[in-house]
Amino acid sequence: MSMRIIAGFGKSRKLFSPPSITRPTSDRAREGLFSSLISTFSSLEGLHFLDLFAGSGAVGVEALSRGAALVEAVESNPISAKVCEQNFALLSGISGVGKYRVHNKTTFEFLNHSASNSYEIIFIDPPYEVANTEIEKILKKVLTLNLLNKHGVIAIERDGKTKNFTWPQGLSEVKVRSYGAGSIHYGAISEPDMKKNG
């Protein structure tokens, strides 16, 4: 499947694709994701973006192309991680493009040993066969490590036919958008309970 950068510094540049070991986010879903993010933040300029289960890096590269200050992409498969590096390199040398880092690690290796930033946007796109319990563990870890900015957004792509995962205490679902076979679930840090005693 041929993929291109949709907008920004690298608009229309063709992306490299790994062998069929990954399920890339469709152009339609990617466009929908960034439309939602732009409606939330107005612009990605200056934001920090974390892409877990990055695959080819198409989503993270799109974020960098649209002005993110830092994109960190985490991909455990070495072949996919190499393709991810190649795709980010398409933006190298363009004036105004932010920084990126590709981590060839599992999500939990990254979260346990390498995660040190706070991010406005965290995108999680695991293989559809990854169990909901694993998603919930990742979300709890994100909260424990304070990786999500208090005004940030977590977006999780899942199979639209799969039973929904449970957001842990501290995170709330904001909306769900469907794109073909997949759905993107958007969450944010829960508002504190303002109920008064008595």
C-alpha positions as CSV (number, residue, x, y, z in Angstrom):
1,M,0.0,0.0,0.0
2,S,1.4,3.4,-1.1
3,M,1.4,6.0,1.6
4,R,2.3,9.7,1.5
5,I,2.7,12.5,4.0
6,I,-0.6,14.3,4.0
7,A,0.3,17.9,5.0
8,G,3.1,20.1,6.3
9,F,6.8,20.4,5.6
10,G,6.9,17.0,3.8
11,K,3.5,17.1,2.1
12,S,3.1,14.5,-0.7
13,R,6.5,12.8,0.0
14,K,6.1,9.1,-0.5
15,L,6.7,7.0,2.6
16,F,8.6,3.7,2.7
17,S,6.6,0.7,3.7
18,P,7.8,-2.4,5.7
19,P,7.0,-5.9,4.5
20,S,3.4,-7.0,5.5
21,I,4.4,-7.4,9.1
22,T,2.5,-4.3,10.2
23,R,-1.0,-2.9,9.7
24,P,-0.4,0.8,8.8
25,T,-3.0,3.3,9.8
26,S,-5.0,4.1,6.7
27,D,-4.8,7.5,5.1
28,R,-8.4,8.1,6.0
29,A,-7.8,7.3,9.6
30,R,-4.6,9.3,9.7
31,E,-6.4,12.3,8.2
32,G,-9.2,11.9,10.7
33,L,-6.8,11.6,13.6
34,F,-5.0,14.8,12.7
35,S,-8.2,16.7,12.0
36,S,-9.3,15.8,15.5
37,L,-5.9,16.8,17.0
38,I,-5.9,20.1,15.1
39,S,-9.4,20.9,16.3
40,T,-8.2,20.3,19.9
41,F,-4.8,22.1,19.8
42,S,-5.3,24.5,16.8
43,S,-1.8,23.6,15.8
44,L,0.8,20.9,16.5
45,E,3.6,23.5,16.5
46,G,5.8,23.0,19.6
47,L,4.1,19.9,20.9
48,H,5.6,16.7,22.0
49,F,4.2,13.5,20.4
50,L,4.7,9.9,21.4
51,D,3.9,7.1,18.9
52,L,3.7,3.6,20.5
53,F,3.7,0.6,18.2
54,A,4.9,3.0,15.5
55,G,5.2,0.5,12.6
56,S,6.4,2.4,9.5
57,G,6.3,5.7,11.5
58,A,3.6,7.2,9.2
59,V,1.7,8.8,12.1
60,G,4.8,10.1,13.8
61,V,6.2,11.5,10.6
62,E,2.9,13.2,9.9
63,A,3.1,14.8,13.3
64,L,6.7,16.0,12.7
65,S,5.7,17.3,9.2
66,R,2.9,19.3,10.8
67,G,5.2,21.1,13.2
68,A,5.6,18.9,16.3
69,A,8.7,19.9,18.2
70,L,9.6,16.4,19.2
71,V,8.3,13.0,18.0
72,E,9.4,9.8,19.7
73,A,8.5,6.6,17.9
74,V,8.6,3.2,19.6
75,E,8.7,0.0,17.4
76,S,9.9,-3.4,18.6
77,N,10.4,-5.0,15.2
78,P,13.9,-4.2,13.9
79,I,12.8,-4.3,10.2
80,S,9.9,-1.9,10.9
81,A,12.1,0.3,13.1
82,K,14.6,0.7,10.2
83,V,11.8,1.7,7.8
84,C,10.6,4.1,10.5
85,E,14.0,5.7,10.6
86,Q,14.0,6.0,6.8
87,N,10.6,7.8,6.8
88,F,11.7,10.3,9.5
89,A,14.8,10.9,7.4
90,L,12.6,12.2,4.6
91,L,12.2,15.4,6.7
92,S,15.8,15.8,7.6
93,G,17.4,19.0,6.5
94,I,14.1,20.8,6.1
95,S,14.2,24.2,7.9
96,G,11.8,24.3,10.8
97,V,11.3,20.6,11.3
98,G,11.5,19.4,14.9
99,K,13.5,16.6,16.4
100,Y,12.7,12.9,16.3
101,R,13.9,9.7,18.0
102,V,13.2,6.1,17.0
103,H,13.4,3.5,19.8
104,N,13.8,-0.1,18.6
105,K,12.2,-1.4,21.8
106,T,9.0,-2.9,23.0
107,T,6.5,-0.5,24.4
108,F,7.1,-1.7,28.0
109,E,10.9,-1.6,27.6
110,F,10.5,2.0,26.5
111,L,8.1,2.9,29.3
112,N,10.1,1.2,32.0
113,H,13.6,2.5,31.0
114,S,13.5,5.3,28.4
115,A,10.4,7.4,28.8
116,S,11.3,10.8,30.4
117,N,9.2,13.5,28.6
118,S,5.7,14.8,29.1
119,Y,3.7,14.6,25.9
120,E,0.7,16.6,24.6
121,I,-0.2,13.7,22.3
122,I,0.2,10.0,22.8
123,F,-0.8,7.7,19.9
124,I,-1.1,4.0,20.6
125,D,-1.7,1.7,17.6
126,P,-1.0,-1.9,18.7
127,P,-1.8,-5.0,16.5
128,Y,-5.5,-5.7,16.7
129,E,-4.7,-9.0,18.4
130,V,-3.1,-7.3,21.4
131,A,-5.4,-7.9,24.3
132,N,-7.4,-5.1,26.0
133,T,-5.7,-6.0,29.3
134,E,-2.3,-5.0,27.7
135,I,-3.8,-1.7,26.5
136,E,-5.0,-1.1,30.1
137,K,-1.6,-1.8,31.5
138,I,0.0,0.7,29.1
139,L,-2.5,3.4,30.1
140,K,-1.9,2.8,33.8
141,K,1.9,3.0,33.2
142,V,1.4,6.3,31.2
143,L,-0.5,7.7,34.2
144,T,2.0,6.4,36.8
145,L,4.9,8.0,34.9
146,N,3.0,11.3,34.3
147,L,3.8,11.0,30.6
148,L,0.6,12.8,29.5
149,N,0.5,16.5,29.8
150,K,-2.5,17.6,31.9
151,H,-4.1,19.1,28.8
152,G,-3.0,16.3,26.5
153,V,-4.8,13.7,24.4
154,I,-4.3,9.9,24.1
155,A,-5.5,8.4,20.9
156,I,-5.8,4.6,20.6
157,E,-6.6,2.7,17.3
158,R,-8.4,-0.6,17.7
159,D,-10.4,-3.0,15.6
160,G,-13.9,-1.6,15.4
161,K,-15.3,-5.1,16.1
162,T,-13.3,-5.7,19.3
163,K,-14.9,-5.2,22.7
164,N,-13.8,-1.9,24.1
165,F,-11.0,-1.7,26.6
166,T,-11.5,0.0,30.0
167,W,-10.0,3.4,30.6
168,P,-8.2,3.3,34.0
169,Q,-9.1,5.7,36.8
170,G,-7.6,9.1,36.0
171,L,-8.4,8.9,32.2
172,S,-11.7,9.4,30.5
173,E,-12.9,8.7,27.0
174,V,-13.7,11.9,25.1
175,K,-15.0,10.5,21.8
176,V,-14.7,7.5,19.4
177,R,-14.4,7.9,15.6
178,S,-14.7,4.9,13.2
179,Y,-12.7,4.6,10.0
180,G,-13.5,1.5,8.0
181,A,-12.5,-1.6,10.0
182,G,-10.8,0.4,12.8
183,S,-11.8,2.9,15.4
184,I,-9.8,5.6,17.2
185,H,-10.6,6.2,20.8
186,Y,-9.7,9.6,22.3
187,G,-9.0,10.0,26.0
188,A,-7.8,12.7,28.3
189,I,-7.0,13.2,32.0
190,S,-10.2,13.1,34.0
191,E,-11.4,16.3,35.6
192,P,-11.2,16.2,39.4
193,D,-14.4,15.4,41.2
194,M,-15.6,18.8,42.4
195,K,-18.5,17.4,44.5
196,K,-18.7,19.0,47.9
197,N,-19.1,17.0,51.0
198,G,-22.4,17.1,52.7
